[in-house]
Amino acid sequence: MTRIVTSLLASTAFIGLVTAAQAADMGSPLRGPAVVQPLTESSSSGGWYLRGDVGLAIAGRPSLEDYDGGVPAGKSFIQRDMTDAPKIMLGVGYQFNDYLRGDLTAEYMGSSRLRGTAIYDSTYSGLTSVNYQNYDTHINAATFLANGYIDLGKYSGFTPYVGAGVGASYVYMGDVTSDNTAYIVSSTGNYPTPAERGIMGATGKWNFAWALHTGMSWDVTQNFKVDMGYTYKNLGKVTSGNINCFSGATGCNEQLTAKNLAFHDIHIGARWMLDSAPAKTPVYSAPVVAKY
């Protein structure tokens, strides 16, 4: 009996050793999960782009001054305004990373009508008079800016941003039509004199220009973005040519200067990324095999 039990134990131990050896050679049928490597940084967030925008330049109230012989004429402007104007802009830029980009832009602003009315005291035929002088012209501008932007993060495809730009603007002032009516103050009442009219010649001037930007872009596709924004820009000042008097007046020497030409631009446009990389894809490492 003892011999039989000893033989069974020896056989069981031998079978166990053989099974373990086979398991070591063949490997376990249970394999560990595949490991996903972290996504590496992709150049899809950077590269060259083209942009195009259209919008409306909402004009602020300019400062107006009338110069007589190169000296301010001492007139007080009681009315001054400019109309809004359409604008179109093209540019090329570079996206450095997810947060920083810059571009060069060229913009043309259409005609904005500029009008003003000045009042001053004078004499007419030895009598005291109150004079009203009206001015009517238009302003156009071509502006070239170097801009920098900070993107403030992406939220469900939308990216808010802020930015600033500096550059130059060619401001054109068309012919200025001027008419002057004097109201005589007398004991018998106030009555107007015949209006004096003249035209100040058109002129243009290069100025330093600067701008502040804010807005939001929307990723329609990886390479195409819609941009909606606001820009405040200041284009400096411009002075008309000298006046040519009509109505038989002589000795005319007068110019109109418009200062602080500022606009609040609302614009919508698009950006086309030129060299975006393919979308990021996960990288899988070889599965881990457990051996026993």
Backbone bond lengths (Angstrom), bond angles and torsions (degrees), N, CA, C in turn:
res aa  C-N    CA-C-N  psi(-1)  N-CA   C-N-CA  omega(-1)  CA-C   N-CA-C  phi
1 M - - - 1.446 - - 1.502 110.93 -
2 T 1.340 113.33 -44.60 1.474 118.55 178.86 1.507 110.54 -61.69
3 R 1.314 117.31 -37.98 1.462 120.50 179.86 1.523 110.77 -66.35
4 I 1.321 118.42 -36.99 1.478 122.04 179.93 1.516 110.52 -66.47
5 V 1.357 117.08 -44.88 1.479 121.19 -179.76 1.513 110.14 -62.46
6 T 1.327 116.40 -42.41 1.473 119.89 179.95 1.520 110.77 -62.08
7 S 1.320 117.03 -40.43 1.473 120.75 179.13 1.525 111.43 -64.21
8 L 1.369 117.44 -40.96 1.475 120.91 179.32 1.524 111.27 -64.03
9 L 1.336 117.22 -43.17 1.474 120.38 179.57 1.522 111.11 -63.68
10 A 1.305 116.63 -40.99 1.463 120.07 179.38 1.519 111.18 -64.96
11 S 1.351 116.22 -40.37 1.468 119.93 179.22 1.524 110.73 -64.66
12 T 1.345 117.03 -42.64 1.475 121.04 179.88 1.520 111.23 -62.17
13 A 1.314 117.60 -42.89 1.468 121.14 179.60 1.512 111.07 -64.36
14 F 1.347 117.24 -39.95 1.460 120.77 179.83 1.525 111.54 -64.68
15 I 1.338 116.45 -43.13 1.480 120.74 179.39 1.526 110.45 -62.90
16 G 1.353 117.37 -40.19 1.472 120.72 179.23 1.510 111.93 -63.35
17 L 1.346 117.21 -40.73 1.461 119.96 179.46 1.523 111.59 -65.57
18 V 1.330 116.40 -41.48 1.468 120.27 179.05 1.513 111.15 -63.47
19 T 1.343 118.16 -42.46 1.467 122.57 -179.06 1.521 110.95 -64.06
20 A 1.334 117.18 -41.57 1.469 121.06 179.55 1.519 111.12 -64.67
21 A 1.345 115.56 -39.20 1.462 118.89 179.31 1.518 111.30 -65.60
22 Q 1.336 116.41 -40.75 1.463 119.93 178.78 1.527 110.89 -65.42
23 A 1.337 116.60 -38.50 1.468 120.08 179.63 1.515 110.64 -64.68
24 A 1.333 116.51 -37.83 1.466 119.53 179.34 1.513 111.01 -66.23
25 D 1.356 116.99 -36.14 1.457 120.13 -179.50 1.522 111.98 -75.07
26 M 1.308 119.37 -39.19 1.460 123.07 -172.61 1.527 112.48 -88.45
27 G 1.317 117.93 -23.51 1.463 119.20 -176.99 1.502 111.05 83.86
28 S 1.316 114.79 157.00 1.460 120.14 -179.83 1.516 110.08 -77.79
29 P 1.308 117.47 143.12 1.473 119.13 175.90 1.517 112.01 -69.23
30 L 1.347 119.95 -11.86 1.466 122.58 -179.98 1.520 109.21 -91.04
31 R 1.310 117.88 122.71 1.452 123.38 -179.69 1.530 109.75 -112.79
32 G 1.323 115.83 145.67 1.458 120.83 178.00 1.527 111.00 -72.01
33 P 1.313 117.43 164.33 1.477 121.69 -179.94 1.524 111.18 -69.47
34 A 1.337 115.51 150.72 1.462 119.86 175.72 1.519 109.33 -68.38
35 V 1.319 115.34 142.01 1.463 121.04 -178.48 1.521 108.93 -97.16
36 V 1.337 116.83 127.94 1.457 122.10 178.92 1.512 108.92 -93.49
37 Q 1.327 116.06 119.95 1.458 120.07 178.39 1.525 109.71 -73.25
38 P 1.342 118.18 149.08 1.471 120.68 177.44 1.517 110.78 -60.58
39 L 1.357 115.98 148.85 1.447 120.90 177.61 1.522 109.64 -67.63
40 T 1.308 115.58 132.02 1.461 119.39 177.12 1.516 109.59 -83.17
41 E 1.340 116.46 158.53 1.461 121.20 179.95 1.521 109.68 -62.49
42 S 1.304 116.74 134.13 1.452 121.92 -178.17 1.516 109.87 -113.16
43 S 1.317 116.93 152.05 1.451 121.11 178.61 1.515 112.41 -82.16
44 S 1.341 118.12 8.46 1.451 120.36 -179.67 1.510 111.94 -65.16
45 S 1.355 118.36 -18.45 1.451 121.13 -179.69 1.521 112.12 -90.13
46 G 1.321 118.92 1.34 1.454 121.04 -177.23 1.507 112.03 -134.68
47 G 1.355 115.23 171.99 1.450 120.39 176.86 1.518 112.45 125.70
48 W 1.329 114.83 177.22 1.455 121.87 -178.83 1.525 111.16 -74.70
49 Y 1.331 115.09 151.16 1.465 119.35 175.50 1.527 110.47 -147.00
50 L 1.317 115.25 156.87 1.459 123.49 171.31 1.519 108.39 -108.89
51 R 1.329 116.80 151.03 1.455 119.86 178.22 1.527 110.32 -139.52
52 G 1.315 114.95 152.99 1.460 122.03 175.03 1.515 109.01 -146.61
53 D 1.332 116.99 138.55 1.463 121.75 -176.62 1.522 110.30 -140.35
54 V 1.317 115.20 150.28 1.461 122.43 167.46 1.519 106.90 -128.28
55 G 1.330 116.21 155.42 1.459 117.34 -178.48 1.507 112.59 -174.80
56 L 1.321 113.87 -168.31 1.460 122.83 -178.72 1.518 108.75 -126.59
57 A 1.341 116.17 126.24 1.462 122.11 175.73 1.526 108.04 -92.74
58 I 1.334 115.82 108.96 1.465 121.36 -179.70 1.526 107.60 -89.19
59 A 1.324 116.42 116.36 1.460 120.99 -171.24 1.524 111.83 -78.99
60 G 1.333 115.06 140.58 1.454 120.86 168.78 1.524 110.18 -84.58
61 R 1.328 116.82 -177.65 1.466 121.09 178.21 1.526 109.04 -89.86
62 P 1.328 117.80 116.44 1.464 119.66 -179.26 1.526 111.13 -77.54
63 S 1.317 115.53 163.39 1.465 121.45 169.57 1.524 107.89 -91.70
64 L 1.337 117.12 132.11 1.459 122.13 -179.28 1.525 110.12 -116.26
65 E 1.326 115.13 140.59 1.460 121.52 174.85 1.521 109.08 -138.09
66 D 1.326 115.04 138.52 1.454 121.75 176.84 1.531 108.17 -105.13
67 Y 1.337 115.66 127.46 1.467 120.44 -178.41 1.530 109.36 -111.36
68 D 1.315 115.61 132.63 1.464 122.35 177.13 1.524 107.58 -116.75
69 G 1.327 116.77 109.79 1.455 120.07 -177.42 1.510 112.54 65.64
70 G 1.332 117.77 30.34 1.453 122.06 179.64 1.507 114.02 83.29
71 V 1.338 118.28 2.75 1.460 122.53 -179.06 1.525 108.48 -118.44
72 P 1.350 118.94 136.70 1.468 119.85 176.11 1.524 111.25 -53.00
73 A 1.321 115.98 131.60 1.462 121.00 -172.85 1.527 113.19 -80.28
74 G 1.326 118.36 -2.62 1.456 120.75 177.83 1.516 113.90 76.33
75 K 1.308 116.78 21.37 1.461 120.25 179.32 1.524 110.23 -86.92
76 S 1.300 116.02 146.80 1.462 121.76 177.89 1.528 108.73 -105.82
77 F 1.345 115.62 121.44 1.466 119.26 -178.67 1.526 109.29 -84.55
78 I 1.312 115.29 119.35 1.464 120.76 -179.75 1.528 111.61 -96.72
79 Q 1.299 116.95 -8.52 1.468 120.69 177.33 1.517 108.54 -152.77
80 R 1.339 116.03 133.16 1.460 121.70 176.45 1.528 107.81 -156.77
81 D 1.288 117.13 129.89 1.465 119.62 179.50 1.519 110.22 -158.96
82 M 1.336 114.23 161.91 1.456 122.18 175.64 1.519 108.52 -132.48
83 T 1.317 115.84 148.16 1.460 120.21 176.92 1.529 109.94 -87.29
84 D 1.332 115.93 160.06 1.461 121.50 176.45 1.530 109.70 -71.92
85 A 1.330 115.90 158.85 1.464 120.16 -175.26 1.523 110.24 -142.15
86 P 1.343 117.69 148.18 1.470 119.97 175.03 1.519 110.86 -74.17
87 K 1.333 115.78 158.38 1.466 121.21 178.16 1.517 109.80 -143.82
88 I 1.320 115.20 153.71 1.457 121.87 174.71 1.521 107.57 -137.32
89 M 1.328 116.49 142.66 1.461 120.31 -174.96 1.526 110.37 -140.87
90 L 1.337 116.26 140.18 1.457 123.65 174.01 1.522 108.31 -127.51
91 G 1.339 116.20 152.30 1.457 117.93 -179.49 1.513 112.45 -164.53
92 V 1.331 114.69 167.73 1.460 122.85 174.51 1.520 107.26 -133.34
93 G 1.337 116.13 140.21 1.458 119.19 -175.99 1.511 112.63 -147.51
94 Y 1.332 114.47 179.94 1.464 121.47 179.84 1.521 109.20 -138.08
95 Q 1.344 115.78 129.61 1.466 122.76 175.36 1.524 107.37 -92.78
96 F 1.353 117.04 109.26 1.459 121.15 -176.02 1.526 112.02 -75.87
97 N 1.326 117.27 -40.05 1.458 122.68 177.48 1.522 107.59 -160.39
98 D 1.336 116.76 -165.89 1.461 119.72 -176.87 1.521 113.16 -67.86
99 Y 1.332 117.95 -12.24 1.464 119.85 -172.35 1.524 114.44 -123.90
100 L 1.320 119.05 -11.70 1.462 120.59 -173.51 1.525 110.66 -134.75
101 R 1.348 115.93 131.60 1.456 121.52 175.40 1.526 109.06 -149.58
102 G 1.313 116.10 165.54 1.457 121.64 178.43 1.510 110.08 -150.91
103 D 1.348 117.17 156.31 1.456 120.06 177.70 1.522 111.20 -152.56
104 L 1.322 114.65 163.37 1.455 124.32 173.38 1.517 107.43 -110.99
105 T 1.335 117.23 129.50 1.458 120.65 -175.05 1.525 110.93 -127.28
106 A 1.331 115.14 148.99 1.462 123.38 172.74 1.524 107.05 -124.28
107 E 1.325 116.37 127.27 1.467 121.11 -173.72 1.526 110.37 -130.62
108 Y 1.326 115.38 140.04 1.466 120.44 173.23 1.520 108.61 -118.73
109 M 1.335 115.30 127.21 1.461 121.19 176.36 1.520 108.80 -105.60
110 G 1.332 116.29 129.77 1.452 121.41 179.80 1.517 112.66 -70.42
111 S 1.319 115.81 -172.28 1.460 121.86 -172.25 1.526 112.17 -71.09
112 S 1.343 114.83 128.32 1.465 122.44 174.51 1.525 107.65 -116.80
113 R 1.317 117.35 119.97 1.468 121.02 -177.49 1.526 110.46 -75.35
114 L 1.315 115.74 130.86 1.466 122.65 179.99 1.524 108.87 -115.38
115 R 1.343 115.88 126.05 1.464 121.09 178.50 1.522 109.89 -133.26
116 G 1.309 115.61 148.24 1.455 120.41 177.75 1.519 110.96 -153.56
117 T 1.320 115.47 154.17 1.468 122.25 176.22 1.517 108.76 -131.92
118 A 1.334 115.64 128.36 1.466 121.54 179.32 1.526 109.63 -115.57
119 I 1.333 116.16 151.82 1.461 122.49 178.19 1.528 108.68 -127.54
120 Y 1.320 115.61 141.01 1.465 119.96 177.16 1.529 108.91 -159.19
121 D 1.321 116.12 158.36 1.466 122.90 178.47 1.521 110.21 -93.83
122 S 1.334 115.48 145.21 1.453 120.59 179.11 1.531 108.55 -155.55
123 T 1.319 116.01 -166.75 1.470 121.53 174.53 1.520 108.70 -127.64
124 Y 1.300 115.11 149.48 1.463 121.31 178.29 1.528 106.84 -139.06
125 S 1.342 116.95 115.48 1.470 123.02 -177.14 1.523 111.36 54.22
126 G 1.322 115.27 39.64 1.450 120.27 177.38 1.512 114.74 81.90
127 L 1.322 117.48 -0.43 1.460 121.37 -179.69 1.531 109.98 -107.93
128 T 1.334 115.42 149.82 1.462 120.06 177.63 1.522 109.71 -67.55
129 S 1.332 115.20 138.33 1.465 119.50 179.43 1.523 109.90 -136.61
130 V 1.319 114.61 150.07 1.463 122.33 171.44 1.526 106.79 -107.66
131 N 1.331 115.92 123.22 1.458 121.09 -172.75 1.530 111.65 -107.76
132 Y 1.318 115.62 137.36 1.462 122.90 174.41 1.526 107.77 -118.79
133 Q 1.336 116.22 123.67 1.455 120.69 -179.95 1.522 109.15 -120.18
134 N 1.321 115.88 126.54 1.463 122.48 -178.62 1.527 110.04 -106.46
135 Y 1.344 114.88 142.30 1.462 122.25 179.37 1.528 108.48 -126.29
136 D 1.332 115.65 140.90 1.467 120.14 -179.18 1.527 108.44 -145.10
137 T 1.350 116.82 122.58 1.458 121.33 179.61 1.523 108.97 -155.33
138 H 1.318 117.82 -170.34 1.464 121.40 175.90 1.527 109.47 -142.39
139 I 1.340 114.93 155.40 1.466 123.34 -177.78 1.529 109.32 -122.34
140 N 1.325 116.69 133.68 1.464 123.56 168.72 1.524 108.06 -125.03
141 A 1.333 116.57 159.29 1.465 118.48 -179.20 1.525 110.80 -152.49
142 A 1.330 115.61 142.10 1.467 123.49 169.79 1.524 106.92 -117.23
143 T 1.335 116.72 122.05 1.466 121.62 -170.96 1.522 110.06 -123.20
144 F 1.334 115.73 136.15 1.462 122.87 -179.44 1.528 108.03 -125.68
145 L 1.349 115.94 121.28 1.461 120.87 -173.48 1.525 111.63 -129.64
146 A 1.335 115.24 147.46 1.464 123.01 165.80 1.524 106.79 -104.47
147 N 1.338 116.84 120.03 1.461 121.87 -171.33 1.522 111.61 -117.67
148 G 1.318 115.97 148.07 1.454 122.80 171.67 1.513 109.88 -126.87
149 Y 1.342 116.61 143.42 1.465 121.24 -176.24 1.524 110.35 -133.05
150 I 1.323 115.54 149.13 1.458 122.80 170.62 1.522 107.54 -116.23
151 D 1.331 117.03 116.09 1.464 121.74 174.68 1.523 108.69 -81.56
152 L 1.315 116.64 132.55 1.467 122.10 -170.11 1.520 113.43 -98.81
153 G 1.320 117.39 28.56 1.461 120.45 179.44 1.510 111.64 101.18
154 K 1.328 115.22 157.54 1.461 120.86 -177.93 1.515 109.51 -110.03
155 Y 1.349 116.15 133.54 1.458 122.38 -176.78 1.527 108.36 -132.55
156 S 1.336 115.82 103.20 1.470 122.06 -179.46 1.527 111.29 53.83
157 G 1.316 116.74 40.71 1.455 121.20 178.11 1.512 115.09 89.49
158 F 1.339 118.87 -6.33 1.460 122.83 -179.84 1.530 109.72 -105.03
159 T 1.339 116.28 134.43 1.463 121.75 -177.49 1.526 110.09 -126.70
160 P 1.332 119.12 106.30 1.472 120.41 173.27 1.521 110.41 -74.24
161 Y 1.325 116.69 154.00 1.463 119.99 -178.42 1.526 110.75 -150.95
162 V 1.328 115.54 161.29 1.463 123.57 170.45 1.522 107.18 -132.65
163 G 1.340 116.63 158.48 1.452 119.20 -178.79 1.516 112.15 -168.14
164 A 1.325 115.07 177.40 1.461 122.14 178.82 1.517 108.53 -151.39
165 G 1.337 115.95 157.66 1.452 120.61 179.88 1.517 112.08 -147.99
166 V 1.321 115.63 152.72 1.465 122.28 175.26 1.524 108.12 -135.47
167 G 1.340 115.15 154.93 1.451 118.81 179.84 1.508 111.58 173.03
168 A 1.337 115.92 -142.43 1.460 121.69 -176.58 1.518 109.64 -137.96
169 S 1.340 115.01 152.92 1.457 120.80 179.34 1.525 109.37 -137.61
170 Y 1.327 115.70 134.16 1.463 120.27 172.63 1.519 107.43 -96.29
171 V 1.334 115.82 112.23 1.463 122.16 -176.70 1.525 108.68 -102.54
172 Y 1.324 116.16 125.87 1.465 122.04 -178.36 1.521 109.15 -112.15
173 M 1.348 115.97 128.31 1.463 121.92 173.82 1.522 108.28 -111.51
174 G 1.331 116.64 122.92 1.454 120.92 178.89 1.525 111.69 -73.09
175 D 1.325 116.01 -178.37 1.463 120.58 176.93 1.530 110.36 -54.31
176 V 1.326 115.33 135.98 1.464 121.24 178.77 1.525 108.48 -101.68
177 T 1.316 116.32 117.26 1.460 120.77 174.15 1.519 109.14 -86.84
178 S 1.334 116.35 128.59 1.463 121.11 -177.42 1.525 109.38 -127.42
179 D 1.321 116.26 132.88 1.467 120.37 172.09 1.519 109.43 -133.52
180 N 1.317 115.67 142.34 1.460 122.39 -173.46 1.525 109.17 -128.73
181 T 1.309 115.73 123.54 1.461 121.67 176.86 1.518 109.34 -120.07
182 A 1.343 116.62 127.48 1.464 121.96 178.96 1.527 109.12 -103.74
183 Y 1.320 116.27 132.58 1.461 122.17 176.65 1.529 108.30 -104.07
184 I 1.352 115.76 114.44 1.456 121.84 -177.88 1.523 109.39 -73.98
185 V 1.327 115.08 132.48 1.458 121.36 177.32 1.531 107.48 -102.66
186 S 1.343 117.01 114.80 1.469 120.74 -179.18 1.515 109.77 -141.53
187 S 1.331 115.16 173.36 1.468 120.10 -179.11 1.513 111.86 -67.94
188 T 1.305 117.01 -21.24 1.464 120.30 -179.32 1.526 112.67 -92.27
189 G 1.337 116.60 -1.37 1.454 119.73 179.15 1.517 112.00 128.28
190 N 1.315 115.14 179.81 1.461 121.68 179.49 1.525 109.11 -105.61
191 Y 1.297 117.53 133.36 1.454 119.85 178.78 1.523 108.93 -144.70
192 P 1.344 116.82 148.19 1.467 120.16 -176.06 1.519 111.77 -82.02
193 T 1.322 114.30 154.06 1.460 121.51 172.75 1.520 108.74 -96.70
194 P 1.330 118.75 166.53 1.467 119.75 175.31 1.528 110.79 -59.17
195 A 1.329 116.44 137.15 1.468 121.10 -177.43 1.524 110.93 -69.54
196 E 1.325 115.04 140.48 1.462 121.97 172.55 1.524 107.90 -100.87
197 R 1.316 115.53 132.27 1.462 119.76 -176.04 1.522 110.53 -124.37
198 G 1.335 113.83 153.06 1.455 119.39 177.01 1.521 110.53 -161.86
199 I 1.316 116.11 168.89 1.468 121.73 178.34 1.523 108.84 -128.29
200 M 1.329 115.85 127.51 1.463 122.02 173.06 1.527 107.69 -92.34
201 G 1.314 116.98 133.51 1.455 121.36 -173.34 1.525 113.59 -66.78
202 A 1.336 114.97 154.02 1.466 121.65 177.96 1.523 109.95 -69.15
203 T 1.326 115.33 153.93 1.460 120.61 -179.83 1.524 109.46 -157.86
204 G 1.335 116.27 164.92 1.464 122.01 176.82 1.513 110.50 -140.62
205 K 1.334 116.55 158.52 1.458 120.32 -175.18 1.522 110.01 -154.79
206 W 1.361 116.18 138.56 1.463 121.78 172.31 1.523 109.55 -84.22
207 N 1.325 116.50 133.23 1.463 122.42 179.81 1.520 110.60 -130.39
208 F 1.330 115.81 156.37 1.462 120.97 165.54 1.527 108.18 -68.13
209 A 1.328 117.11 136.33 1.465 121.83 180.00 1.521 109.69 -128.50
210 W 1.317 116.15 148.86 1.465 120.64 176.82 1.519 109.17 -144.57
211 A 1.337 114.94 159.93 1.465 119.88 -174.64 1.523 110.52 -150.78
212 L 1.326 115.40 153.45 1.460 124.13 172.33 1.526 107.77 -123.18
213 H 1.343 116.53 138.37 1.464 121.30 -174.36 1.530 111.35 -124.97
214 T 1.311 115.11 150.55 1.459 121.99 165.36 1.523 107.53 -154.61
215 G 1.325 116.06 155.17 1.455 118.65 -178.99 1.513 111.62 170.91
216 M 1.327 115.10 -162.07 1.464 121.28 -177.99 1.525 108.71 -150.82
217 S 1.335 115.38 138.66 1.460 120.42 175.16 1.523 109.58 -111.83
218 W 1.329 115.12 154.99 1.467 121.77 -178.80 1.524 108.04 -127.78
219 D 1.334 115.96 125.73 1.462 121.62 179.32 1.527 109.76 -78.68
220 V 1.325 116.62 98.23 1.466 120.31 175.88 1.522 109.43 -72.00
221 T 1.328 116.58 -47.49 1.463 123.38 170.67 1.524 106.60 -135.10
222 Q 1.331 115.84 -177.42 1.460 119.34 -179.88 1.527 111.65 -62.84
223 N 1.345 117.39 -33.50 1.462 121.41 -174.57 1.524 113.88 -106.65
224 F 1.320 118.27 -1.01 1.470 120.95 -174.69 1.520 109.87 -130.36
225 K 1.334 115.95 124.23 1.460 121.67 -178.33 1.528 109.47 -126.52
226 V 1.316 116.03 138.91 1.464 122.04 171.43 1.522 107.97 -96.19
227 D 1.329 116.06 133.84 1.465 121.72 -175.38 1.524 109.64 -119.89
228 M 1.327 116.43 127.53 1.466 122.60 176.32 1.521 107.56 -122.71
229 G 1.350 117.69 123.82 1.454 117.71 -172.59 1.510 114.88 -150.50
230 Y 1.336 113.01 172.36 1.468 123.65 176.23 1.525 107.97 -127.65
231 T 1.331 116.49 138.62 1.462 122.00 178.00 1.525 109.85 -134.69
232 Y 1.322 114.91 131.44 1.468 120.01 167.97 1.517 106.89 -101.24
233 K 1.329 116.76 126.11 1.466 118.98 179.05 1.523 110.19 -133.36
234 N 1.336 114.31 146.45 1.456 121.82 179.16 1.521 108.07 -122.24
235 L 1.346 115.92 125.42 1.460 121.55 -172.70 1.522 113.03 -108.68
236 G 1.326 118.53 8.30 1.460 119.95 175.54 1.515 113.00 85.96
237 K 1.345 117.41 -134.94 1.462 121.91 -174.35 1.522 110.54 -142.35
238 V 1.337 115.78 167.61 1.454 121.79 176.75 1.525 108.22 -151.31
239 T 1.339 116.03 145.31 1.466 122.53 -179.61 1.521 109.44 -120.54
240 S 1.327 116.22 136.36 1.458 121.58 -178.89 1.524 111.17 -70.62
241 G 1.330 115.63 171.02 1.452 120.43 169.25 1.525 110.24 -74.80
242 N 1.330 116.24 177.32 1.461 120.82 -178.55 1.528 110.50 -73.19
243 I 1.333 115.96 153.56 1.451 121.28 -174.72 1.528 110.89 -79.67
244 N 1.327 115.35 144.80 1.460 122.96 169.68 1.522 107.25 -110.09
245 C 1.321 117.36 114.06 1.461 120.73 -172.29 1.525 111.86 -80.20
246 F 1.330 115.06 145.06 1.457 122.94 172.34 1.531 108.27 -112.16
247 S 1.310 117.31 -168.39 1.471 124.86 174.54 1.524 111.85 58.38
248 G 1.343 117.76 26.55 1.454 120.49 175.61 1.504 114.51 77.95
249 A 1.346 118.81 4.94 1.462 120.40 -179.60 1.522 109.94 -72.89
250 T 1.327 116.46 150.37 1.462 122.15 179.44 1.526 109.75 -129.26
251 G 1.339 114.88 166.29 1.459 120.03 176.09 1.510 113.93 69.95
252 C 1.325 117.79 25.96 1.467 120.49 -177.78 1.530 110.21 -75.61
253 N 1.299 116.78 134.28 1.467 122.60 177.50 1.527 106.82 -154.50
254 E 1.315 116.30 84.24 1.466 120.12 -169.75 1.523 110.34 -144.50
255 Q 1.336 115.87 141.89 1.457 122.61 176.90 1.524 109.41 -138.87
256 L 1.334 115.56 153.52 1.464 122.09 177.14 1.525 108.94 -112.88
257 T 1.332 117.10 132.37 1.463 122.58 176.43 1.522 109.74 -116.39
258 A 1.333 115.86 129.89 1.468 122.10 174.35 1.522 107.90 -108.51
259 K 1.334 116.76 119.95 1.461 122.90 -178.22 1.524 110.54 -111.05
260 N 1.339 114.34 165.01 1.468 121.42 176.13 1.528 111.19 52.77
261 L 1.314 115.54 55.80 1.465 120.84 177.84 1.528 108.55 -78.36
262 A 1.322 115.98 95.70 1.472 122.31 -174.72 1.524 109.80 -117.32
263 F 1.343 115.29 145.55 1.462 121.05 -178.02 1.526 109.94 -137.76
264 H 1.324 114.89 145.89 1.461 123.03 174.65 1.533 106.60 -109.18
265 D 1.316 116.13 106.06 1.465 121.36 -173.71 1.528 111.23 -95.45
266 I 1.315 115.33 132.40 1.464 122.62 169.23 1.526 106.66 -111.64
267 H 1.345 116.97 124.86 1.462 118.13 -174.57 1.524 111.00 -142.53
268 I 1.311 114.38 155.58 1.462 122.11 174.12 1.522 107.29 -134.79
269 G 1.325 115.35 142.18 1.456 118.77 -177.40 1.510 111.59 -162.68
270 A 1.320 115.21 -162.23 1.462 120.90 -176.87 1.518 109.42 -143.71
271 R 1.345 114.16 153.62 1.454 121.88 174.13 1.523 108.72 -124.63
272 W 1.331 115.71 132.47 1.463 121.53 177.87 1.527 108.30 -112.05
273 M 1.340 116.61 115.74 1.465 121.18 176.13 1.529 108.32 -76.47
274 L 1.331 116.33 128.67 1.462 120.70 -173.19 1.519 114.15 -91.34
275 D 1.333 118.55 -28.91 1.469 119.87 -173.61 1.513 111.83 -137.21
276 S 1.324 117.24 43.89 1.455 120.15 177.04 1.515 110.12 -70.34
277 A 1.326 116.46 144.66 1.464 121.95 176.80 1.519 109.34 -81.17
278 P 1.363 117.88 162.68 1.457 119.80 175.87 1.520 111.14 -58.90
279 A 1.304 115.04 159.69 1.464 119.96 -179.94 1.521 110.74 -61.18
280 K 1.328 115.58 150.26 1.460 120.99 -179.07 1.530 110.42 -66.90
281 T 1.363 116.84 139.79 1.459 121.77 177.32 1.517 108.97 -126.55
282 P 1.327 117.57 143.99 1.467 119.84 179.69 1.521 111.07 -63.31
283 V 1.340 116.88 149.18 1.465 123.68 177.11 1.521 108.00 -112.51
284 Y 1.343 116.54 121.45 1.461 121.78 -176.78 1.524 109.56 -100.61
285 S 1.324 116.66 133.45 1.464 120.68 174.72 1.527 109.05 -90.07
286 A 1.322 116.02 168.12 1.463 120.42 179.17 1.529 109.73 -62.84
287 P 1.334 117.31 143.67 1.464 119.77 -179.12 1.530 111.82 -65.59
288 V 1.317 116.15 150.32 1.463 122.54 177.93 1.528 108.75 -82.69
289 V 1.338 116.46 128.86 1.463 121.50 -179.96 1.516 108.76 -107.15
290 A 1.310 116.77 122.52 1.471 121.23 178.51 1.526 109.32 -88.39
291 K 1.330 116.31 128.00 1.460 121.54 178.24 1.522 109.54 -115.53
292 Y 1.302 114.58 145.47 1.477 120.41 -178.70 1.515 109.42 -126.29
